[in-house]
Amino acid sequence: MAGRIRHTRPGSTTLTVSRCHRTAVLAINWEKTHMTPELSVVLPCYRSASLAIRSVERLAAYLGGTGLSWEVIVVDDGGGDFPNDPWNPDGSARLIRLPINCGKGAAVGAGMRAARGWVRIFTDVDLPYDLTLLPVMAQYIRERGFHVVIGDRTLPGSSYHGEISTARRLASLVFSEFVGRLVTGGFFDTQCGLKALRGDVADALFGLRRLDRFAFDVELVYLSLRHKLDIKRIPVQLRNNETSTVRVGRDALRGVVDVLRIKYHQLRGHYESRELAALVRDEFLADSRHELDSRTAPARAPSVPVLASALFMPSPPTGASADLNGGAM
């Protein structure tokens, strides 16, 4: 998401963002900009202000007991149903308003780029998954060195499929099979609504993002694999599902079209990133030097067993052994 920031008055910033082929102006409360919280949680929503307000209260109650510094960013995707000041202006909860409906991908992108956290997590506004996963995901990134942590509904220990309709479950399985074989080389659950990224990685990945709607998750996982990032999958437990707006036929067709758009952008070179290439290379070299200097260092946790698709994925980097999820070790 490309944009520019111009200051308007103390404690406030206007961010002009080009998305949906229009110009959107986002009024962002930037209280305490000198502080970097350990965790940011981004909640995209559309015409669900009352639910978002309740979810922020739930998050505040839970995160306040974790010992982490945190912030919550709610992105109103053109719904226009929020009151002027839904939360106390203490900087812990912020609201971004998109004046038009641009899609979930655009809303998540706006929130992730506005976030300040060292770890940034996005999930659905109804908080469908167990909140205890949030500090676990942050720990994998902060202490275990992973770039991306993704909820995976197919892993043992997950509870999800029994809570959704049969039609949606079948459509999800078909689409996941299609994406897993064509785009992500065996990574089949790309669309679980719970993902965490390291802050600098989030800035880089969402700067490359091209899709605004249904398949933006597919694009995000594809970009992570393409740039050899270290990915950790974790099982998830569905607790509630209040806001699903999935329409099986319409969204399945849009998903197929978006997958083809990913291929188009790949061929046009839109997904190249010197920043990510340098990040992965430098961390690989640092890890190599550390292993040479200290043979007693603990081994890195096993990575995701995902093979790169020959159709979409680039060749492994020269001089680095790529692990099975595409991340250079």
TIFI-962644 format. One record per residue (C-alpha): residue number from 0; residue in three letters; y, x, z. Coordinates in Angstrom, 1 decimal, m for minus. Each point is the difference from the previous one (the first is absolute). Layout:
! TIFI-962644
[NUM,"ALA",[Y,X,Z]]
...
END
This chain:
! TIFI-962644
[0,"MET",[0.0,0.0,0.0]]
[1,"ALA",[3.1,1.8,m1.2]]
[2,"GLY",[3.3,m0.7,1.7]]
[3,"ARG",[3.2,1.3,1.5]]
[4,"ILE",[1.6,m0.5,3.4]]
[5,"ARG",[3.7,m0.6,0.6]]
[6,"HIS",[1.4,m0.4,3.5]]
[7,"THR",[2.1,m3.1,0.7]]
[8,"ARG",[0.7,0.0,3.7]]
[9,"PRO",[m1.3,1.7,3.1]]
[10,"GLY",[m3.6,m1.1,0.8]]
[11,"SER",[m0.5,m1.5,m3.4]]
[12,"THR",[m1.1,1.1,m3.4]]
[13,"THR",[m0.3,m1.7,m3.4]]
[14,"LEU",[m2.9,1.2,m2.1]]
[15,"THR",[0.2,m0.8,m3.7]]
[16,"VAL",[m3.5,m0.2,m1.5]]
[17,"SER",[m1.1,m0.4,m3.6]]
[18,"ARG",[m3.1,m2.2,m0.1]]
[19,"CYS",[m1.2,m3.1,m1.9]]
[20,"HIS",[2.5,1.1,m2.8]]
[21,"ARG",[2.9,m1.2,2.2]]
[22,"THR",[2.2,1.6,2.7]]
[23,"ALA",[m0.8,m1.1,3.5]]
[24,"VAL",[2.4,0.8,2.9]]
[25,"LEU",[m1.7,0.5,3.4]]
[26,"ALA",[2.0,m0.1,3.2]]
[27,"ILE",[m1.8,2.3,2.3]]
[28,"ASN",[0.8,0.5,3.7]]
[29,"TRP",[m0.2,3.8,0.5]]
[30,"GLU",[0.5,0.2,3.8]]
[31,"LYS",[m1.3,3.2,1.5]]
[32,"THR",[m0.5,1.7,m3.3]]
[33,"HIS",[m0.1,3.4,1.7]]
[34,"MET",[m3.3,m1.0,1.6]]
[35,"THR",[m3.4,0.3,m1.8]]
[36,"PRO",[m2.5,m2.4,1.6]]
[37,"GLU",[m3.6,1.0,0.1]]
[38,"LEU",[m1.0,m3.3,m1.7]]
[39,"SER",[1.5,m2.5,m2.4]]
[40,"VAL",[m1.6,m3.3,m0.7]]
[41,"VAL",[1.1,m1.9,m3.2]]
[42,"LEU",[m0.5,m3.7,m0.4]]
[43,"PRO",[0.7,m1.6,m3.4]]
[44,"CYS",[0.5,m3.7,0.1]]
[45,"TYR",[1.1,m2.9,m2.2]]
[46,"ARG",[1.3,m3.3,1.5]]
[47,"SER",[m1.7,0.7,3.3]]
[48,"ALA",[2.9,1.0,2.3]]
[49,"SER",[m1.3,m1.8,3.1]]
[50,"LEU",[m3.4,1.7,m0.3]]
[51,"ALA",[1.7,3.4,m0.6]]
[52,"ILE",[2.0,m0.5,3.2]]
[53,"ARG",[m3.1,m0.8,2.0]]
[54,"SER",[m1.8,3.0,m1.5]]
[55,"VAL",[2.8,2.4,0.9]]
[56,"GLU",[m0.2,m1.3,3.6]]
[57,"ARG",[m3.8,0.6,0.0]]
[58,"LEU",[0.5,3.5,m1.4]]
[59,"ALA",[2.7,0.9,2.5]]
[60,"ALA",[m2.2,m1.2,2.9]]
[61,"TYR",[m3.0,2.1,m1.2]]
[62,"LEU",[1.8,3.1,m1.3]]
[63,"GLY",[2.0,0.2,3.2]]
[64,"GLY",[m3.1,0.8,1.9]]
[65,"THR",[m1.4,2.7,m2.4]]
[66,"GLY",[2.4,2.8,1.1]]
[67,"LEU",[1.1,0.4,m3.6]]
[68,"SER",[3.6,m0.3,m1.2]]
[69,"TRP",[0.1,m2.6,m2.7]]
[70,"GLU",[2.0,m2.3,m2.3]]
[71,"VAL",[m0.9,m3.2,m1.9]]
[72,"ILE",[1.6,m0.7,m3.4]]
[73,"VAL",[m0.3,m3.6,m1.4]]
[74,"VAL",[0.8,m0.4,m3.6]]
[75,"ASP",[1.0,m3.5,m1.2]]
[76,"ASP",[m1.1,m0.2,m3.6]]
[77,"GLY",[2.7,m2.4,m1.1]]
[78,"GLY",[m1.1,m2.8,2.3]]
[79,"GLY",[3.5,m0.3,1.6]]
[80,"ASP",[m1.2,m1.8,3.1]]
[81,"PHE",[0.8,2.5,2.7]]
[82,"PRO",[2.9,m0.6,2.5]]
[83,"ASN",[2.9,2.5,m0.1]]
[84,"ASP",[m1.2,2.0,3.1]]
[85,"PRO",[m3.7,m0.7,0.6]]
[86,"TRP",[m0.4,3.0,2.4]]
[87,"ASN",[2.0,1.9,2.5]]
[88,"PRO",[2.0,2.8,m1.7]]
[89,"ASP",[m1.8,2.8,1.9]]
[90,"GLY",[m1.5,1.6,m3.1]]
[91,"SER",[m3.6,m0.7,0.8]]
[92,"ALA",[m0.2,m2.9,m2.5]]
[93,"ARG",[1.9,m0.2,m3.3]]
[94,"LEU",[0.2,m2.5,m2.8]]
[95,"ILE",[0.4,0.8,m3.6]]
[96,"ARG",[0.9,m2.9,m2.3]]
[97,"LEU",[m0.9,0.0,m3.7]]
[98,"PRO",[2.4,m2.5,m1.7]]
[99,"ILE",[m2.8,m0.9,m2.6]]
[100,"ASN",[m3.7,m0.3,0.2]]
[101,"CYS",[m1.4,3.3,m1.4]]
[102,"GLY",[m3.6,m0.1,1.2]]
[103,"LYS",[m1.9,1.4,2.9]]
[104,"GLY",[m0.1,3.5,m1.5]]
[105,"ALA",[3.7,0.2,m0.3]]
[106,"ALA",[0.5,m1.3,3.6]]
[107,"VAL",[m2.4,2.5,1.4]]
[108,"GLY",[1.6,2.7,m2.0]]
[109,"ALA",[3.5,m0.9,1.3]]
[110,"GLY",[m1.3,0.1,3.6]]
[111,"MET",[m2.0,3.2,m0.3]]
[112,"ARG",[3.0,1.8,m1.6]]
[113,"ALA",[2.4,m1.3,2.7]]
[114,"ALA",[m2.4,0.9,2.8]]
[115,"ARG",[0.6,3.1,2.1]]
[116,"GLY",[m3.3,0.4,1.7]]
[117,"TRP",[m2.2,3.2,m0.1]]
[118,"VAL",[m2.8,m2.5,m0.7]]
[119,"ARG",[0.6,m3.2,m2.0]]
[120,"ILE",[m2.3,m2.9,0.0]]
[121,"PHE",[0.3,m3.2,m2.0]]
[122,"THR",[m1.9,m3.2,0.6]]
[123,"ASP",[0.3,m3.7,m0.6]]
[124,"VAL",[2.6,m2.0,1.9]]
[125,"ASP",[m2.6,m2.1,1.9]]
[126,"LEU",[m1.5,3.3,1.5]]
[127,"PRO",[m3.5,m1.0,m1.3]]
[128,"TYR",[m1.8,3.1,1.4]]
[129,"ASP",[m0.6,1.3,3.5]]
[130,"LEU",[3.2,1.7,1.3]]
[131,"THR",[m2.0,2.6,1.8]]
[132,"LEU",[m0.5,1.6,m3.5]]
[133,"LEU",[3.6,1.0,m0.2]]
[134,"PRO",[0.0,2.9,2.5]]
[135,"VAL",[m3.4,1.0,m1.4]]
[136,"MET",[1.4,0.3,m3.5]]
[137,"ALA",[3.0,2.0,1.3]]
[138,"GLN",[m2.4,2.3,1.8]]
[139,"TYR",[m2.0,0.8,m3.1]]
[140,"ILE",[3.2,1.0,m1.8]]
[141,"ARG",[1.8,1.8,2.9]]
[142,"GLU",[m3.0,1.8,1.5]]
[143,"ARG",[m2.7,0.2,m2.6]]
[144,"GLY",[2.1,0.9,m3.0]]
[145,"PHE",[m0.6,m2.9,m2.3]]
[146,"HIS",[2.7,m1.1,m2.5]]
[147,"VAL",[m1.1,m3.6,m0.4]]
[148,"VAL",[m2.1,m2.3,2.2]]
[149,"ILE",[m1.3,m3.2,m1.6]]
[150,"GLY",[m1.8,m3.1,1.5]]
[151,"ASP",[m3.2,m0.6,m1.8]]
[152,"ARG",[m1.7,m3.4,0.3]]
[153,"THR",[m3.2,1.3,m1.5]]
[154,"LEU",[m0.8,2.5,2.8]]
[155,"PRO",[m2.5,m0.7,2.7]]
[156,"GLY",[1.8,m1.4,3.0]]
[157,"SER",[2.4,m2.0,m2.1]]
[158,"SER",[0.2,m3.8,0.5]]
[159,"TYR",[1.8,m1.8,m2.9]]
[160,"HIS",[m2.0,m1.8,m2.6]]
[161,"GLY",[m1.2,m2.8,2.3]]
[162,"GLU",[3.7,m1.0,0.6]]
[163,"ILE",[1.0,m0.7,m3.6]]
[164,"SER",[m0.9,m2.6,m2.7]]
[165,"THR",[m3.0,0.6,m2.2]]
[166,"ALA",[2.1,m0.1,m3.2]]
[167,"ARG",[2.4,2.6,1.3]]
[168,"ARG",[m2.9,2.2,1.3]]
[169,"LEU",[m1.7,m0.1,m3.4]]
[170,"ALA",[3.3,0.7,m1.9]]
[171,"SER",[0.7,2.9,2.4]]
[172,"LEU",[m3.5,1.5,m0.6]]
[173,"VAL",[0.3,m0.2,m3.8]]
[174,"PHE",[3.5,1.5,0.0]]
[175,"SER",[m1.0,2.7,2.4]]
[176,"GLU",[m3.0,0.9,m2.2]]
[177,"PHE",[2.2,0.1,m3.1]]
[178,"VAL",[2.7,2.2,1.7]]
[179,"GLY",[m2.6,2.2,1.8]]
[180,"ARG",[m1.8,0.9,m3.3]]
[181,"LEU",[3.0,0.2,m2.3]]
[182,"VAL",[2.9,1.4,2.1]]
[183,"THR",[m1.0,1.4,3.4]]
[184,"GLY",[m3.5,1.5,m0.7]]
[185,"GLY",[m2.0,m1.8,2.7]]
[186,"PHE",[2.8,m0.8,2.4]]
[187,"PHE",[m0.6,m3.8,0.0]]
[188,"ASP",[2.2,m1.5,2.7]]
[189,"THR",[3.5,0.8,m1.2]]
[190,"GLN",[1.7,m3.2,1.2]]
[191,"CYS",[m0.6,m0.2,3.7]]
[192,"GLY",[3.4,m0.8,1.5]]
[193,"LEU",[0.1,2.8,2.4]]
[194,"LYS",[1.0,3.5,m1.1]]
[195,"ALA",[1.7,3.0,1.7]]
[196,"LEU",[1.7,3.0,m1.5]]
[197,"ARG",[1.7,3.1,1.2]]
[198,"GLY",[3.7,m0.4,m0.3]]
[199,"ASP",[0.6,2.7,m2.7]]
[200,"VAL",[m3.0,m1.2,m1.9]]
[201,"ALA",[1.2,m3.6,0.1]]
[202,"ASP",[3.4,1.1,m1.4]]
[203,"ALA",[m1.7,1.8,m2.9]]
[204,"LEU",[m2.6,m2.6,m0.8]]
[205,"PHE",[2.4,m3.0,0.1]]
[206,"GLY",[2.4,2.0,m2.1]]
[207,"LEU",[m2.7,0.0,m2.7]]
[208,"ARG",[m0.9,m3.7,0.3]]
[209,"ARG",[0.3,m2.1,m3.1]]
[210,"LEU",[m1.7,m3.3,1.0]]
[211,"ASP",[1.8,m2.7,2.0]]
[212,"ARG",[m2.6,m2.7,0.5]]
[213,"PHE",[m3.7,m0.6,0.3]]
[214,"ALA",[m1.5,3.4,m0.8]]
[215,"PHE",[2.5,2.3,1.7]]
[216,"ASP",[m2.8,0.9,2.5]]
[217,"VAL",[m2.2,1.1,m2.8]]
[218,"GLU",[2.8,2.2,m1.4]]
[219,"LEU",[0.6,1.5,3.5]]
[220,"VAL",[m3.6,1.0,0.4]]
[221,"TYR",[m0.2,1.3,m3.5]]
[222,"LEU",[3.1,2.2,0.6]]
[223,"SER",[m1.5,1.3,3.2]]
[224,"LEU",[m3.2,1.0,m1.7]]
[225,"ARG",[1.8,1.4,m3.1]]
[226,"HIS",[2.1,2.3,2.2]]
[227,"LYS",[m3.0,1.2,2.0]]
[228,"LEU",[1.2,m1.4,3.3]]
[229,"ASP",[m2.4,m0.2,3.0]]
[230,"ILE",[m0.9,m3.6,0.7]]
[231,"LYS",[m1.8,m1.5,3.0]]
[232,"ARG",[m1.6,m3.4,m0.2]]
[233,"ILE",[m0.4,m2.0,3.2]]
[234,"PRO",[m1.8,m3.4,0.7]]
[235,"VAL",[2.2,m3.0,0.7]]
[236,"GLN",[m0.4,m3.2,1.9]]
[237,"LEU",[1.7,m3.1,m1.3]]
[238,"ARG",[1.6,m2.0,2.8]]
[239,"ASN",[2.0,m2.6,m1.9]]
[240,"ASN",[1.0,m0.9,m3.5]]
[241,"GLU",[3.1,m2.2,0.1]]
[242,"THR",[2.0,1.0,m3.1]]
[243,"SER",[m2.4,0.5,m2.9]]
[244,"THR",[1.6,m1.1,m3.3]]
[245,"VAL",[m2.7,1.3,m2.2]]
[246,"ARG",[m0.8,m2.2,m3.1]]
[247,"VAL",[m3.3,1.1,m1.3]]
[248,"GLY",[0.3,m0.5,m3.7]]
[249,"ARG",[3.7,1.0,m0.3]]
[250,"ASP",[m0.2,3.0,2.1]]
[251,"ALA",[m3.3,1.3,m1.5]]
[252,"LEU",[1.7,m0.1,m3.5]]
[253,"ARG",[3.1,1.7,1.4]]
[254,"GLY",[m2.2,2.6,1.6]]
[255,"VAL",[m1.7,0.9,m3.2]]
[256,"VAL",[3.3,0.3,m1.8]]
[257,"ASP",[1.4,2.2,2.7]]
[258,"VAL",[m3.0,2.3,m0.2]]
[259,"LEU",[0.7,0.5,m3.7]]
[260,"ARG",[3.6,0.7,0.9]]
[261,"ILE",[m1.2,2.7,2.3]]
[262,"LYS",[m1.8,1.6,m2.9]]
[263,"TYR",[3.2,m0.3,m2.1]]
[264,"HIS",[2.2,1.7,2.6]]
[265,"GLN",[m2.6,2.7,0.4]]
[266,"LEU",[0.0,0.8,m3.7]]
[267,"ARG",[3.8,0.0,m0.1]]
[268,"GLY",[0.0,2.6,2.8]]
[269,"HIS",[1.8,m2.2,2.5]]
[270,"TYR",[m2.2,0.9,2.8]]
[271,"GLU",[0.6,3.8,0.0]]
[272,"SER",[1.5,1.4,3.2]]
[273,"ARG",[0.9,3.6,0.6]]
[274,"GLU",[0.8,m0.9,3.6]]
[275,"LEU",[m3.5,m1.3,0.7]]
[276,"ALA",[m1.6,2.9,m1.9]]
[277,"ALA",[1.9,2.5,2.1]]
[278,"LEU",[m0.8,m1.9,3.2]]
[279,"VAL",[m3.7,0.1,m0.7]]
[280,"ARG",[0.0,3.6,m1.2]]
[281,"ASP",[2.0,1.3,3.0]]
[282,"GLU",[m2.2,m1.9,2.5]]
[283,"PHE",[m3.2,1.3,m1.7]]
[284,"LEU",[1.3,3.6,0.2]]
[285,"ALA",[1.0,m0.5,3.6]]
[286,"ASP",[m3.4,m1.4,0.9]]
[287,"SER",[m1.7,2.9,m1.8]]
[288,"ARG",[2.1,2.6,1.9]]
[289,"HIS",[m0.7,m1.8,3.3]]
[290,"GLU",[m3.8,0.1,m0.6]]
[291,"LEU",[0.2,3.7,m0.8]]
[292,"ASP",[2.0,0.7,3.1]]
[293,"SER",[m2.1,m2.1,2.4]]
[294,"ARG",[m3.6,m0.5,m0.8]]
[295,"THR",[m0.4,m2.1,3.2]]
[296,"ALA",[2.4,m2.8,m1.3]]
[297,"PRO",[m1.7,m3.5,0.0]]
[298,"ALA",[m1.1,m1.2,m3.4]]
[299,"ARG",[2.0,m2.8,m1.7]]
[300,"ALA",[m1.5,m3.4,0.3]]
[301,"PRO",[m2.1,m1.0,m3.0]]
[302,"SER",[2.0,m1.6,m2.8]]
[303,"VAL",[m0.5,m3.2,m2.0]]
[304,"PRO",[m3.0,0.1,m2.3]]
[305,"VAL",[1.8,m1.0,m3.2]]
[306,"LEU",[m0.4,1.6,m3.4]]
[307,"ALA",[2.8,0.1,m2.5]]
[308,"SER",[m0.3,m2.3,m3.0]]
[309,"ALA",[m0.1,1.9,m3.3]]
[310,"LEU",[2.1,m2.6,m1.6]]
[311,"PHE",[2.9,0.1,2.3]]
[312,"MET",[m0.2,3.1,2.2]]
[313,"PRO",[1.2,3.5,m1.0]]
[314,"SER",[m2.1,3.2,0.2]]
[315,"PRO",[m0.3,1.7,3.4]]
[316,"PRO",[2.6,2.6,0.8]]
[317,"THR",[m0.7,3.6,m1.0]]
[318,"GLY",[m0.7,2.2,3.0]]
[319,"ALA",[m0.7,m2.8,2.5]]
[320,"SER",[m3.2,m1.8,0.7]]
[321,"ALA",[0.7,m3.7,m0.1]]
[322,"ASP",[m1.7,m2.1,2.6]]
[323,"LEU",[m1.8,m3.2,m0.9]]
[324,"ASN",[3.0,m2.2,0.5]]
[325,"GLY",[2.1,2.1,m2.2]]
[326,"GLY",[1.9,1.8,2.7]]
[327,"ALA",[0.2,3.8,m0.2]]
[328,"MET",[m1.6,1.6,3.0]]
END
